[in-house]
Amino acid sequence: MNKLRRPWAAWALLCLAAGWNPHEGWAVTNAPSLRERFAGRFLVGVALDGRLPDAYSTAEQELIARQFDALTPANCMKMMHVQRAEGRFDFELADAFMAFAARNKQKVCGHCLVWAKDERTPAWIFRDGDQPVTREKLLERMRAHIEAVAGRYRGRVISWDVVNEPLDDGKEYLRPSQWVALTGEEFMVQAFEHAHRVDPDAILVLNDYNIEQPAKRSKLLRLLKTLLDRKAPIHAVGIQGHFELDAIPWQDLEDTVVAIRNLGLQVMITELDIDVVLRSKWWADNGKHRAELAQYNPFAKGCPPEVLQRQAEQYRRLFELFCRYDKTITRVAFWDLHDGRSWLNDFPWRRANHPLLFDREARPKPAFEAVVRPDP
């Protein structure tokens, strides 16, 4: 799995010397480093949210600096945050994010220039006074936004999620939106063109979720071929990787990586976590379980050891897969730092979740140990 192989016994001695306690796990500041573990294979990243550094404790900041190569701004570079009204840009949080990464000598992966979802786009962009916006006006506003945001950080980010979540979950090809209704695929072609023109050295990414599932993967491949046929400067696909415990589609995930590779594109795992309070039932049977689930909080007092061990094994398998394709996969990023900060504590209902490598006190979990230890 890793080119830097050591016998397990020698590794264990090194771990003990570094601060690992077999009963308590790793001390946060002494834990082995993900960024060192996978150096030369792919970058290891994390998404952060809120004003930096103030939103994170000193211990959390030390964890961020030690463990990760690259940082993703979870929200502060999105259109709804930086341009709430036309032409009125607020870069305060984004600038603070960039400064934090620079101090830690970490790379930044921009997220996201265009979110292909009406409710995640400021309403003004689709209106012209009291009238719906025209196709030409919408594309012009998109161009101006990309020029302002990507231009401000030109040469300081390594990648941009140019278009986020354009594919439909149901029977449609593209997610129904005003972007699609007014322009079809054209807004995506132009978004990549503008981003490349403004920031020519950045890796440009199409980012979406559930694209490892066969039905949605077929839509992804259709879209990628269209973009490539149109000569859009797309370089990579972001597989978000919001998985559920015991339901990771291993073969479908591998098949998707191979399919993207066969188109000559990179793969990034952009938003990785493994949900242990499973969310799929929320949408099942036309939502009839939601009242019941809204009261369901099985791990409020902690995650059982047997669940943590299953999660650890599944994280280990994921990273083995990522390493098999390390010529194609160039980045693996977690969606937030530790369990206490995960979006899955609130989505799609409020409950105590445990989806990441670090627990709610930012201490390494069995999943972390499973990922960082070398091959036996």
C-alpha positions as CSV (number, residue, x, y, z in Angstrom):
1,M,0.0,0.0,0.0
2,N,2.8,2.5,0.9
3,K,6.2,2.7,-0.6
4,L,7.6,3.5,2.8
5,R,7.3,0.0,4.4
6,R,8.4,-0.8,7.9
7,P,7.9,-4.0,9.9
8,W,4.9,-3.7,12.2
9,A,7.0,-4.2,15.4
10,A,9.3,-1.3,14.5
11,W,6.3,0.9,13.6
12,A,4.7,0.1,17.0
13,L,7.8,1.1,18.8
14,L,7.9,4.4,16.9
15,C,4.3,5.0,17.7
16,L,4.8,4.4,21.4
17,A,7.7,6.8,21.4
18,A,5.5,9.4,19.6
19,G,2.8,9.3,22.2
20,W,0.4,6.4,21.4
21,N,-1.2,4.7,24.4
22,P,-2.8,1.4,23.5
23,H,-5.7,2.1,25.9
24,E,-6.3,5.8,25.0
25,G,-5.0,6.1,21.4
26,W,-2.9,9.0,20.1
27,A,-2.1,12.3,21.9
28,V,-3.4,14.8,19.4
29,T,-0.2,16.8,19.0
30,N,2.0,13.6,18.8
31,A,-0.1,11.6,16.4
32,P,1.4,10.4,13.2
33,S,0.6,12.6,10.3
34,L,-1.8,11.8,7.5
35,R,0.1,14.2,5.2
36,E,3.4,12.3,5.9
37,R,1.7,8.9,5.6
38,F,0.5,9.5,2.1
39,A,3.2,11.9,0.9
40,G,4.1,11.1,-2.7
41,R,0.7,9.4,-3.3
42,F,-1.9,12.1,-2.9
43,L,-2.6,15.2,-0.9
44,V,-4.7,14.8,2.3
45,G,-7.0,17.7,2.9
46,V,-9.8,18.9,5.2
47,A,-12.7,21.4,4.8
48,L,-12.9,24.1,7.4
49,D,-15.7,26.6,8.2
50,G,-16.0,29.9,10.1
51,R,-13.6,32.7,10.7
52,L,-10.0,31.5,10.8
53,P,-8.2,31.2,13.1
54,D,-10.8,32.3,15.7
55,A,-13.3,29.6,14.9
56,Y,-10.8,26.8,15.9
57,S,-9.1,26.2,19.3
58,T,-5.4,26.1,19.6
59,A,-5.4,22.3,19.8
60,E,-7.6,22.2,16.7
61,Q,-5.3,24.5,14.8
62,E,-2.3,22.3,15.8
63,L,-4.2,19.3,14.5
64,I,-5.0,21.0,11.2
65,A,-1.4,22.1,10.7
66,R,0.1,18.7,11.5
67,Q,-2.3,16.4,9.7
68,F,-3.2,18.0,6.4
69,D,-1.6,19.2,3.2
70,A,-4.6,21.2,1.8
71,L,-7.5,23.1,3.1
72,T,-11.0,23.6,1.5
73,P,-13.1,26.6,2.4
74,A,-16.4,24.9,3.2
75,N,-18.6,28.0,2.7
76,C,-16.7,31.3,2.6
77,M,-15.9,31.3,-1.1
78,K,-19.4,30.3,-2.3
79,M,-21.4,32.9,-4.3
80,M,-24.1,33.1,-1.6
81,H,-21.4,34.3,0.9
82,V,-19.1,36.5,-1.2
83,Q,-21.7,38.2,-3.4
84,R,-25.0,38.4,-1.6
85,A,-26.0,41.3,-3.8
86,E,-24.8,42.1,-7.3
87,G,-21.4,43.7,-7.4
88,R,-21.1,43.8,-3.6
89,F,-18.3,41.4,-2.7
90,D,-17.4,40.5,0.8
91,F,-14.0,38.7,0.9
92,E,-13.3,39.1,4.7
93,L,-13.7,35.5,5.6
94,A,-12.1,34.2,2.4
95,D,-9.1,36.4,2.9
96,A,-8.7,35.2,6.5
97,F,-8.9,31.6,5.2
98,M,-6.2,32.3,2.7
99,A,-4.0,33.9,5.3
100,F,-4.4,31.0,7.7
101,A,-3.4,28.5,5.0
102,A,-0.4,30.6,4.1
103,R,0.8,30.8,7.7
104,N,0.7,27.0,7.8
105,K,2.2,26.6,4.4
106,Q,-0.8,24.6,3.3
107,K,-2.4,24.6,-0.2
108,V,-6.0,25.8,-0.8
109,C,-8.6,24.1,-2.9
110,G,-11.3,26.7,-3.9
111,H,-14.9,25.7,-3.4
112,C,-17.1,26.6,-5.4
113,L,-17.5,29.0,-8.2
114,V,-21.0,27.9,-9.5
115,W,-23.4,25.8,-7.5
116,A,-25.9,24.4,-9.9
117,K,-28.7,24.5,-7.4
118,D,-31.2,27.3,-7.2
119,E,-31.6,27.4,-3.5
120,R,-27.8,27.5,-3.0
121,T,-27.5,30.5,-5.4
122,P,-28.4,34.1,-4.4
123,A,-31.8,34.9,-5.8
124,W,-30.6,38.2,-7.4
125,I,-28.6,36.3,-10.1
126,F,-31.8,35.0,-11.6
127,R,-33.8,38.3,-11.6
128,D,-33.5,41.5,-13.6
129,G,-35.6,43.9,-11.7
130,D,-39.1,42.4,-11.5
131,Q,-38.4,40.2,-14.5
132,P,-36.6,36.8,-14.9
133,V,-33.1,37.3,-16.1
134,T,-32.2,36.6,-19.7
135,R,-29.8,33.9,-20.7
136,E,-27.3,36.5,-21.8
137,K,-27.5,38.4,-18.6
138,L,-27.2,35.3,-16.5
139,L,-24.0,34.1,-18.3
140,E,-22.6,37.6,-18.0
141,R,-23.2,37.7,-14.3
142,M,-21.6,34.3,-13.9
143,R,-18.5,35.5,-15.9
144,A,-18.2,38.6,-13.7
145,H,-18.4,36.5,-10.5
146,I,-15.8,34.0,-11.6
147,E,-13.5,36.8,-12.7
148,A,-13.8,38.5,-9.3
149,V,-13.4,35.4,-7.1
150,A,-10.9,33.3,-9.1
151,G,-9.1,36.5,-10.1
152,R,-8.6,37.6,-6.5
153,Y,-7.0,34.3,-5.6
154,R,-5.2,33.6,-8.9
155,G,-2.1,31.6,-8.4
156,R,-2.9,31.1,-4.7
157,V,-5.2,28.1,-5.0
158,I,-4.3,24.8,-6.5
159,S,-7.8,23.9,-7.7
160,W,-11.3,25.2,-8.1
161,D,-14.5,23.3,-7.8
162,V,-15.9,25.2,-10.8
163,V,-19.3,23.6,-11.0
164,N,-20.8,21.9,-8.0
165,E,-23.6,19.2,-8.0
166,P,-25.1,19.7,-11.5
167,L,-26.4,16.1,-11.9
168,D,-30.0,15.0,-11.1
169,D,-30.7,12.4,-8.5
170,G,-33.8,11.2,-10.2
171,K,-34.8,10.6,-13.8
172,E,-33.5,13.8,-15.3
173,Y,-30.0,14.1,-16.7
174,L,-29.2,17.5,-15.1
175,R,-30.6,18.8,-11.9
176,P,-33.6,21.1,-12.7
177,S,-32.5,24.7,-12.1
178,Q,-32.7,28.1,-13.7
179,W,-29.1,27.6,-14.8
180,V,-30.2,24.6,-16.9
181,A,-33.6,26.1,-17.9
182,L,-31.9,29.2,-19.4
183,T,-28.6,27.8,-20.7
184,G,-28.7,24.0,-20.8
185,E,-25.1,22.8,-20.5
186,E,-23.7,26.1,-21.7
187,F,-23.2,27.6,-18.3
188,M,-20.9,24.8,-17.4
189,V,-18.8,25.0,-20.6
190,Q,-18.4,28.8,-20.1
191,A,-17.7,28.5,-16.3
192,F,-14.7,26.2,-17.0
193,E,-13.6,28.5,-19.8
194,H,-13.7,31.6,-17.7
195,A,-12.0,29.9,-14.7
196,H,-9.2,28.7,-16.9
197,R,-8.7,32.1,-18.5
198,V,-8.6,33.9,-15.1
199,D,-6.5,31.3,-13.2
200,P,-4.7,29.2,-15.9
201,D,-2.6,27.2,-13.5
202,A,-5.4,25.9,-11.3
203,I,-6.8,22.4,-11.6
204,L,-10.5,22.7,-12.6
205,V,-12.9,20.3,-11.0
206,L,-16.5,19.1,-11.6
207,N,-17.8,18.1,-8.1
208,D,-20.8,16.0,-7.3
209,Y,-22.1,13.3,-4.9
210,N,-23.4,9.7,-5.4
211,I,-21.6,9.6,-8.8
212,E,-20.2,6.3,-7.9
213,Q,-23.7,4.9,-8.2
214,P,-24.3,3.4,-11.7
215,A,-27.3,5.5,-12.7
216,K,-25.7,8.8,-11.7
217,R,-22.3,7.7,-13.1
218,S,-23.8,7.3,-16.5
219,K,-25.0,10.9,-16.4
220,L,-21.6,12.0,-15.2
221,L,-19.9,10.3,-18.1
222,R,-22.4,11.8,-20.5
223,L,-21.6,15.3,-19.1
224,L,-17.9,14.8,-19.1
225,K,-17.9,13.7,-22.7
226,T,-19.9,16.7,-23.6
227,L,-17.5,19.1,-21.8
228,L,-14.5,17.4,-23.4
229,D,-16.1,17.5,-26.9
230,R,-16.7,21.2,-26.4
231,K,-13.0,21.6,-25.4
232,A,-14.0,22.9,-21.9
233,P,-10.8,23.0,-19.8
234,I,-11.9,20.5,-17.2
235,H,-9.1,18.6,-15.4
236,A,-10.6,16.5,-12.6
237,V,-13.8,15.1,-11.1
238,G,-14.5,15.4,-7.4
239,I,-16.2,12.4,-6.0
240,Q,-17.6,13.8,-2.8
241,G,-17.5,10.5,-0.8
242,H,-20.3,10.9,1.7
243,F,-20.6,7.2,2.5
244,E,-22.7,5.3,5.0
245,L,-21.3,2.6,7.3
246,D,-21.7,-1.0,5.9
247,A,-23.1,0.5,2.6
248,I,-20.0,1.6,0.8
249,P,-20.3,0.6,-2.9
250,W,-16.8,-0.7,-3.3
251,Q,-16.9,-2.0,-6.8
252,D,-19.0,0.9,-8.1
253,L,-16.5,3.3,-6.5
254,E,-13.6,1.6,-8.2
255,D,-15.4,1.4,-11.5
256,T,-16.1,5.1,-11.4
257,V,-12.4,6.0,-10.7
258,V,-11.4,3.8,-13.7
259,A,-14.1,5.4,-15.9
260,I,-12.9,8.9,-15.1
261,R,-9.3,7.9,-15.6
262,N,-10.1,6.4,-19.0
263,L,-11.3,9.9,-20.0
264,G,-7.9,11.3,-19.1
265,L,-9.1,13.2,-16.0
266,Q,-7.9,13.2,-12.4
267,V,-10.0,12.1,-9.5
268,M,-10.3,13.9,-6.2
269,I,-12.2,12.6,-3.2
270,T,-13.4,15.9,-2.0
271,E,-15.8,15.5,1.0
272,L,-15.0,12.2,2.7
273,D,-16.9,10.9,5.7
274,I,-18.6,7.7,6.8
275,D,-22.0,8.3,8.5
276,V,-22.7,5.9,11.4
277,V,-26.3,7.2,12.1
278,L,-27.5,6.2,8.7
279,R,-29.5,8.8,6.8
280,S,-30.9,6.9,3.8
281,K,-34.2,6.1,5.5
282,W,-34.9,9.8,5.7
283,W,-35.9,9.9,2.0
284,A,-37.4,6.4,1.8
285,D,-41.1,5.7,1.3
286,N,-41.9,9.3,0.5
287,G,-40.5,10.6,3.8
288,K,-42.9,8.7,6.0
289,H,-40.2,7.8,8.6
290,R,-39.1,11.4,9.2
291,A,-41.1,12.0,12.4
292,E,-39.7,8.9,13.9
293,L,-36.1,9.7,12.8
294,A,-36.3,13.2,14.2
295,Q,-36.2,11.6,17.6
296,Y,-33.6,9.0,16.7
297,N,-30.2,9.7,18.4
298,P,-28.7,6.3,19.2
299,F,-25.1,7.5,19.9
300,A,-25.7,10.6,21.9
301,K,-23.6,9.3,24.7
302,G,-20.9,8.0,22.5
303,C,-20.3,5.6,19.6
304,P,-20.0,1.9,20.6
305,P,-16.6,0.3,20.2
306,E,-17.9,-2.3,17.7
307,V,-19.2,0.5,15.5
308,L,-16.0,2.4,15.6
309,Q,-14.1,-0.8,14.7
310,R,-16.3,-1.4,11.7
311,Q,-15.8,2.2,10.6
312,A,-12.1,1.8,11.0
313,E,-12.0,-1.2,8.8
314,Q,-14.0,0.5,6.1
315,Y,-11.8,3.6,6.2
316,R,-8.8,1.3,5.9
317,R,-10.3,-0.4,2.8
318,L,-11.1,3.0,1.3
319,F,-7.5,4.2,1.6
320,E,-6.2,0.9,0.2
321,L,-8.4,1.6,-2.8
322,F,-7.2,5.2,-3.1
323,C,-3.6,4.0,-3.0
324,R,-4.2,1.5,-5.7
325,Y,-5.2,4.4,-8.0
326,D,-2.7,7.0,-6.7
327,K,-1.7,7.8,-10.3
328,T,-5.3,9.0,-10.8
329,I,-6.4,10.2,-7.4
330,T,-4.5,13.3,-6.5
331,R,-6.3,14.5,-3.3
332,V,-8.4,12.9,-0.5
333,A,-10.2,15.5,1.7
334,F,-12.4,15.1,4.7
335,W,-15.5,17.2,5.2
336,D,-14.5,19.0,8.4
337,L,-12.0,18.3,11.1
338,H,-13.6,16.1,13.7
339,D,-16.9,14.5,14.7
340,G,-18.1,17.4,16.8
341,R,-17.9,19.7,13.8
342,S,-19.4,17.4,11.1
343,W,-22.4,18.6,9.1
344,L,-23.8,15.1,9.7
345,N,-24.7,16.2,13.3
346,D,-27.5,18.3,11.7
347,F,-28.2,16.7,8.3
348,P,-30.8,15.6,7.5
349,W,-31.9,15.7,11.2
350,R,-30.1,16.6,14.4
351,R,-28.3,13.8,16.1
352,A,-24.8,13.0,17.5
353,N,-22.8,11.6,14.7
354,H,-19.3,10.1,14.5
355,P,-18.2,10.1,10.8
356,L,-14.6,11.3,10.8
357,L,-11.1,10.1,11.9
358,F,-11.1,12.3,15.1
359,D,-13.7,12.2,17.9
360,R,-15.7,15.1,19.3
361,E,-12.7,16.1,21.5
362,A,-10.5,16.0,18.4
363,R,-8.7,12.9,19.6
364,P,-7.7,10.2,17.0
365,K,-10.2,7.3,16.7
366,P,-9.6,3.7,15.7
367,A,-10.3,4.8,12.1
368,F,-7.3,7.2,12.2
369,E,-5.1,4.4,13.5
370,A,-6.3,2.0,10.8
371,V,-5.5,4.6,8.1
372,V,-2.1,5.7,9.3
373,R,-0.5,2.4,10.2
374,P,1.6,0.9,7.5
375,D,1.1,-2.4,5.7
376,P,1.8,-5.4,8.0
